[in-house]
Amino acid sequence: MTGLIAAAAAFVLLHLLVSGTRLRDALTGAVGQGPYTGLFSLVSVGLLVWVGFAFAAARSGGADPVYWNSTHPMRVVQAALQFVALFFIVVGLTTPNPTSVRQESALDRPDVARGILRVTRHPFLWGAAIWAAGHLLVGGDLAGIVLFASMLVLALSGTLSIDAKRRRARGASWDAFAQRTSNVPFAAIAAGRQSFSFAEMGWWRLALVPLIWGALIFVHPYAFGVAPLR
C-alpha cells in the first residue's frame, strides 16, 4: 500500500506543482515548449504506469482493508455516472477547445464557446472527476480509495490550473472566453451567460457515447475482473 500511496502522490504532485504553474513557465522558457511537453508527457506516463502496477500490487498483497461494500443499487448508480462521465469525455475530447493541449488558438474563433463548451470549458476533466467519483462509490477498499480519490483531486485541481495557465498566456482573449463559459458544469447557463444546445454538440458525438458505454460494460469483467451491474 505504501507504494501505491507514493505513486499516486507523485503523479498528483507533478501536476499540481509543475503543470499550469509559474514553474512550468520557467521550464518552457529555459528548454522550449516542445522539449518541455515531451519530457512532461514521458514523466507522466512513467508515473501512471507506476500507479497501475502499485494498485495491482496493493489489491493482491493481502493488506487492503475494505471500508464498505457495494450494493446492487450503488452499482446501478455507478453505471449511470459512468454514462455521464463518458458524455463529458467523448464529446469534450472531440470538440475544439482552447483548454486542451495545443488548441489555444481556438480562442481566436468568435464562435469558440459552442456545444459542450456552453456547459463547461473543461468537459474532459469533469468527465474524469465523475468517473473517479463513481468508482469511489463502489470501491470501498483502501487501494481503490487511494487511487480514485487521487484521480478526483487531480481532475478538479486541473481545471483551476489550466484556467490560471491560459489567463497568463492569453490575457484578455482568455478573460472574454472565460466570461462566456464556466468551469463548473451548467453554471454559465444557470447564470444566463449561455444557453444549452444539443444540436451544436454533433449527433455523431452523442451517438458514440452509448456505444462506448455499452462496450465498456461488456468488456469490464474480462479486462478488470468486475461485472459493473452484478
C-alpha positions in Angstrom: 0.0 0.0 0.0 2.9 2.3 0.7 4.0 2.0 -2.9 0.5 3.0 -4.2 0.3 6.0 -1.9 3.8 7.1 -3.1 3.0 6.6 -6.7 -0.4 8.4 -6.5 1.2 11.3 -4.6 4.0 11.7 -7.1 1.5 11.7 -10.0 -0.7 14.3 -8.4 2.1 16.5 -7.2 3.8 16.5 -10.6 0.6 18.1 -12.0 -0.1 20.4 -9.0 3.4 21.7 -8.7 4.5 21.9 -12.3 1.7 21.8 -14.8 -0.1 25.2 -15.0 2.3 26.9 -12.5 4.9 29.5 -13.0 7.5 26.8 -12.6 6.1 25.4 -15.9 6.5 28.9 -17.4 10.2 29.0 -16.3 10.9 25.5 -17.6 9.3 26.2 -21.0 11.3 29.4 -21.2 14.5 27.5 -20.4 14.2 24.4 -22.7 11.4 25.4 -25.1 7.7 24.3 -25.4 8.4 21.2 -27.4 11.1 19.6 -25.2 9.1 20.5 -22.1 5.9 18.9 -23.4 7.8 15.7 -24.4 9.6 15.4 -21.1 6.5 16.1 -19.1 4.5 13.6 -21.1 7.2 11.0 -20.6 7.4 11.5 -16.9 3.6 11.5 -16.6 3.3 8.2 -18.5 6.0 6.7 -16.3 4.3 7.7 -13.1 0.9 6.5 -14.4 2.4 3.1 -15.2 3.9 3.0 -11.6 0.4 3.9 -10.3 -1.1 1.0 -12.2 1.4 -1.6 -11.1 1.3 -0.3 -7.5 -2.5 -0.5 -7.5 -2.5 -4.1 -8.7 0.1 -5.0 -6.1 -1.8 -3.3 -3.3 -5.0 -5.2 -4.2 -3.3 -8.6 -4.4 -1.0 -8.1 -1.4 -3.5 -9.1 1.3 -3.3 -5.8 3.2 -6.1 -4.0 1.5 -8.9 -3.3 4.1 -12.4 -2.8 2.9 -14.4 0.0 4.5 -17.7 -0.5 2.6 -19.1 -3.0 0.2 -21.0 -2.0 -3.0 -24.7 -3.0 -3.3 -26.6 -3.5 -6.5 -28.3 -0.1 -6.3 -24.9 1.5 -5.8 -23.6 -0.3 -8.9 -26.6 0.9 -10.9 -25.9 4.5 -9.8 -22.2 3.9 -10.7 -23.1 2.7 -14.2 -25.3 5.8 -14.7 -22.4 8.1 -13.5 -20.1 6.4 -16.0 -22.5 7.2 -18.8 -22.5 10.9 -17.7 -18.7 10.8 -17.4 -18.4 9.4 -20.9 -20.7 12.0 -22.3 -18.3 14.7 -21.0 -15.2 12.8 -22.0 -16.2 11.8 -25.5 -17.9 15.0 -26.5 -15.2 17.0 -24.8 -12.2 15.3 -26.5 -13.8 15.6 -30.0 -14.7 19.3 -29.6 -12.2 22.1 -30.4 -11.3 23.6 -27.0 -8.8 26.3 -26.0 -8.3 24.5 -22.7 -6.9 21.4 -24.4 -3.3 20.8 -25.2 -2.1 22.7 -28.3 -5.5 24.1 -29.0 -5.0 27.5 -27.5 -5.6 29.1 -31.0 -9.2 28.1 -30.8 -9.6 31.3 -28.6 -9.3 33.3 -31.8 -12.5 31.8 -33.2 -15.5 34.1 -32.5 -17.8 31.0 -32.1 -15.5 29.0 -29.9 -18.0 28.8 -27.0 -20.2 26.2 -28.6 -21.6 22.8 -27.9 -20.2 21.1 -24.8 -18.2 24.3 -24.0 -21.6 26.0 -23.2 -21.9 23.5 -20.4 -18.3 23.7 -19.1 -15.0 24.8 -20.6 -13.4 21.7 -19.0 -15.5 18.8 -20.2 -12.8 16.1 -20.2 -11.6 16.9 -16.7 -15.2 17.0 -15.3 -15.8 13.7 -17.0 -12.7 12.3 -15.3 -13.9 13.7 -12.0 -17.3 12.0 -12.4 -15.5 8.8 -13.5 -13.4 8.8 -10.3 -16.3 9.7 -8.0 -18.4 6.9 -9.4 -15.6 4.4 -8.8 -15.1 5.7 -5.2 -18.8 5.0 -4.6 -18.4 1.2 -5.3 -14.7 0.8 -4.4 -14.6 0.8 -0.7 -11.2 -0.9 -0.3 -8.2 1.2 0.7 -6.4 0.7 -2.6 -9.4 1.9 -4.5 -9.9 4.9 -2.3 -6.3 6.0 -2.7 -6.4 5.6 -6.5 -9.7 7.1 -7.3 -9.5 9.9 -4.7 -6.2 11.0 -6.1 -7.6 11.0 -9.6 -10.6 13.0 -8.4 -8.3 15.6 -6.8 -6.2 15.8 -9.9 -9.1 16.3 -12.2 -10.7 19.0 -10.2 -7.5 20.9 -9.5 -6.6 20.6 -13.1 -9.5 22.8 -14.1 -8.1 25.6 -11.9 -4.5 25.0 -13.1 -5.5 25.3 -16.8 -7.5 28.4 -16.2 -4.6 30.1 -14.5 -2.1 29.0 -17.2 -4.4 30.2 -20.1 -5.0 33.5 -18.3 -1.3 34.2 -18.0 -0.7 33.2 -21.6 -3.6 34.8 -23.4 -4.8 37.6 -21.2 -7.9 39.5 -22.5 -8.8 36.9 -25.1 -8.9 34.2 -22.3 -10.9 36.5 -20.0 -13.5 37.0 -22.7 -13.9 33.3 -23.2 -14.0 32.6 -19.5 -16.7 35.2 -19.1 -18.9 33.4 -21.6 -18.3 30.0 -20.2 -17.9 28.3 -16.8 -15.7 25.9 -15.0 -18.5 24.2 -13.0 -20.9 22.4 -15.4 -24.1 24.4 -16.3 -23.0 27.4 -14.1 -22.9 29.8 -17.1 -26.2 28.5 -18.3 -27.8 28.9 -14.9 -26.4 32.5 -14.7 -27.8 33.4 -18.1 -24.5 33.8 -19.8 -25.0 30.8 -22.0 -27.8 28.6 -23.5 -27.9 24.9 -23.9 -27.7 23.3 -27.4 -27.7 19.5 -28.0 -27.5 20.1 -31.8 -24.2 22.0 -31.6 -22.6 19.0 -29.9 -22.9 17.0 -33.1 -25.1 13.9 -33.3 -22.2 11.6 -34.2 -20.5 12.6 -30.9 -23.7 11.9 -28.9 -24.2 8.6 -30.7 -20.7 7.5 -29.7 -21.4 7.8 -26.0 -23.9 4.9 -25.6 -21.8 2.7 -28.0 -18.6 3.2 -25.9 -20.5 2.9 -22.6 -22.1 -0.4 -23.7 -18.8 -1.7 -24.9 -17.1 -0.9 -21.6 -19.9 -2.5 -19.6 -19.4 -5.7 -21.7 -15.6 -5.9 -21.5 -15.2 -4.7 -17.9 -15.5 -8.2 -16.3 -12.8 -9.5 -18.7 -10.5 -6.5 -18.5 -10.8 -5.7 -14.8 -12.4 -8.8 -13.2 -15.5 -6.9 -12.1 -19.0 -7.0 -13.6 -20.4 -3.4 -13.2 -24.1 -4.4 -12.9 -23.9 -7.6 -11.0 
